[in-house]
Amino acid sequence: MSLFRLDSSIRGQGSVSREVADTVQRAYTEQHPHATVVRRDLGTDPVPADAWSTAALAGFTPEDRRSDAQWAARALAAELADEILGADAALIAAPLYNFGVPHHLKAWIDLLITDPRFAPGNTPLAGRPVTLVVARGGGYGAGTPREGWDHATPYLVRILADVWGADVTVVAAELTLADVTPAMEGLRPAAAESKARAHELAEETGKALGSRAAA
Ligand SMILES: Cc1cc2nc3c(=O)[nH]c(=O)nc-3n(C[C@H](O)[C@H](O)[C@H](O)COP(=O)(O)O)c2cc1C
């Protein structure tokens, strides 16, 4: 049994999405100590920015006329597909950047979709558990001024669950900028509470996944 973990924060130190994902991973491996954890870190090792367009255009090019670059981009897409399909569960950590999905993560998704197994109409992750950890600097709850401005989480759930068929659990920590933003000082207790709740759900989710995998 194995877990595939994907990080996408550009930060190492202080990254809340990594910290909460660590909790999921620790709880998972505590339940299932012999599990393999395969990791890809898009923050430190992004997929090349032109890989998607090259792989997509290869799809419109007869095989005997494809360039070396097109074959390489298709091979990278296949490698990404093998990686996530080879695991029984996935853990994806995503910060909110500029009200949207991190561009490294979007590049990973787009490239994956060029692999025939992830092509539209297929549900390659059908029934597979995916834990999506989200970290947001601001607050986006119902009734807040920025309600509806998080365009990352709904998009990621759309792709993972509705397009690829995964069984998705969202673990979100928000107001993560409160500690370092003087204007958000009054929101620090709410930020601490949000992070504590995220860790609790992360623990619960990791434990459930690990014990299911170990069974
Ligand atoms: C370049 C950049 C853009 C960001 N844009 C937003 C944003 O649009 N909305 C928001 O709430 N927070 C935004 N943030 C704050 C991050 O969502 C927040 O710091 C989050 O905790 C980042 O994830 P990490 O802690 O795992 O690095 C941004 C941060 C960076 C570095």
The ligand as a Gaussian input file, in Angstrom:
#p B3LYP/6-31G(d) Opt

LIG

0 1
 C        2.534000      35.027000      -4.104000
 C        1.469000      34.840000      -3.060000
 C        0.166000      35.120000      -3.346000
 C       -0.822000      34.955000      -2.382000
 N       -2.112000      35.225000      -2.693000
 C       -3.066000      35.073000      -1.760000
 C       -4.420000      35.331000      -2.066000
 O       -4.798000      35.685000      -3.180000
 N       -5.331000      35.174000      -1.088000
 C       -4.984000      34.750000       0.165000
 O       -5.867000      34.586000       0.998000
 N       -3.701000      34.489000       0.491000
 C       -2.755000      34.640000      -0.450000
 N       -1.464000      34.365000      -0.144000
 C       -1.145000      33.846000       1.192000
 C       -1.074000      32.323000       1.184000
 O       -2.289000      31.748000       0.765000
 C       -0.743000      31.860000       2.584000
 O        0.488000      32.417000       3.017000
 C       -0.676000      30.339000       2.676000
 O       -0.454000      29.984000       4.017000
 C        0.424000      29.821000       1.764000
 O        0.603000      28.434000       1.912000
 P        1.878000      27.881000       2.716000
 O        1.725000      28.391000       4.130000
 O        1.775000      26.424000       2.624000
 O        3.103000      28.438000       2.055000
 C       -0.468000      34.515000      -1.091000
 C        0.867000      34.226000      -0.810000
 C        1.836000      34.379000      -1.775000
 C        3.256000      34.050000      -1.450000

